[in-house]
Amino acid sequence: MKTQEYIELEDQYGAHNYHPLDVVITKAKGPWVTDVEGKKYLDCLSAYSAVNQGHCHPRIVKAMIDQAKQVALTSRAFRNDQLPLLYKKLHDLLGYDMAIPMNSGAEAVETALKVARKWGYEVKGIPKFEAEIITAAGNFHGRTITIVTFSTEEFYREAFGPFTPGFKNVAYGDLKELEAAITPNTCAIMLEPIQGENGVVLPPVGYLQGVADLCKKNNVLFIADEIQTGLCRTGKWLACQHENVRPDMVCLGKALSGGMYPVSAVLADKEILGLLRPGEHGSTFGGSPIASAVALAALEVLDEEHLAERATELGEYFMDKLRQIKTKKVKEIRGKGMLIGVELYPEAGGARKYCEALQALGILCKETHENVIRFAPPLVVEKKTLDWAVRRIAKVLK
Ligand SMILES: *Cc1c(COP(=O)(O)O)cnc(C)c1O
């Protein structure tokens, strides 16, 4: 079948909740994907940073196939011999006492919110059902009804109320406003260390440290949503580590499976995650043998291939080359490691058409908001491939 036939089928029978580029991918390897016409592209989105390890990493593929032949799903009604190994690996790499496995990023976020509320009632002593959680304007934490409750993107909420009580927003990057929003009933603050979906928005230097200090001072939990920024993308295991901040809870997803399978998790110490009792939370697929084996391999690849260091090196190289492009269309180039946003002036006519032009030249990327193109290739990409990409990006931006 041809590209157009796939697109017609999809448009006819699928919900239209995405506006994808018209490229139909049939296979992928490392940083490259190939469409059904046989055309090859450099993937500069990495499935929103789920394939930091590169597409179809042989070691993760093998872990998945081997485990699929062994046992895929037990449910958590029984134990399996993979999940404990994943727990231990998460502990050793990230230094938290405990983890809880889920599937999607949104589920990890929901899990963190539930645990934070429970901590608020049982440890902090907040009166029953009065717990408040503070989030930041411009956030993206997923798509459930509770999560869109605190989205500031009106379009994400417009048709979906009534919403969940107990949340309030403050401006991202503003410590004064955050401090003023904290009350005795505040159990947690949840933030992305860099707002990826909001257009790769970095907070002012010192902000995360300031948030951590305010949390400590007010007995409030700091939840970091590292689903996109975590697992080496920004040059550290967690983006919060750039400011030596250790959040009380961390949400992981995306690259936790290297894109092979939906795997997410929340990490925290025992005084927090240890509060959950049997039956209070769970998931049929969460922590399955196959998810655990895949996640274990995905973490080993990040570790053994030194992908955090690689993200730092490649990110500096790539950002430097992007900055050398002579163009009047670019307002700002910003980012950390290999999470890079190129913001265009509004007069440039929106990022979408540049993404389409790049597609024609063999580069896949996606606009975030109107005017930002995000560049986040898999961390296994070669420098010479980035050179190749920059020549094309320069052509499109001129
Ligand atoms: C992608 C993302 C999520 C949601 O993950 P899903 O797997 O799509 O549910 C949550 N938070 C951040 C920061 C994300 O980038």
The ligand as a Tripos MOL2 file, in Angstrom:
@<TRIPOS>MOLECULE
LIG
   15    15     1     0     0
SMALL
NO_CHARGES

@<TRIPOS>ATOM
      1 C1          4.6670   12.6430   27.7290 C.3       1 LIG1
      2 C2          4.5860   13.2550   29.0550 C.ar      1 LIG1
      3 C3          3.6220   12.8370   29.9980 C.ar      1 LIG1
      4 C4          2.5440   11.8400   29.6780 C.3       1 LIG1
      5 O1          3.0330   10.5960   29.2830 O.3       1 LIG1
      6 P1          2.0410    9.5780   28.5360 P.3       1 LIG1
      7 O2          2.8560    8.3130   28.4520 O.co2     1 LIG1
      8 O3          1.7570   10.1770   27.1940 O.co2     1 LIG1
      9 O4          0.8340    9.4470   29.3630 O.co2     1 LIG1
     10 C5          3.6400   13.4120   31.2590 C.ar      1 LIG1
     11 N1          4.5430   14.3480   31.5680 N.ar      1 LIG1
     12 C6          5.4810   14.7790   30.6970 C.ar      1 LIG1
     13 C7          6.4600   15.8200   31.1250 C.3       1 LIG1
     14 C8          5.5150   14.2700   29.4020 C.ar      1 LIG1
     15 O5          6.4020   14.7210   28.5260 O.3       1 LIG1
@<TRIPOS>BOND
     1     1     2 1
     2     2     3 ar
     3     2    14 ar
     4     3     4 1
     5     3    10 ar
     6     4     5 1
     7     5     6 1
     8     6     7 2
     9     6     8 1
    10     6     9 1
    11    10    11 ar
    12    11    12 ar
    13    12    13 1
    14    12    14 ar
    15    14    15 1
@<TRIPOS>SUBSTRUCTURE
     1 LIG1         1 GROUP 0 **** ****
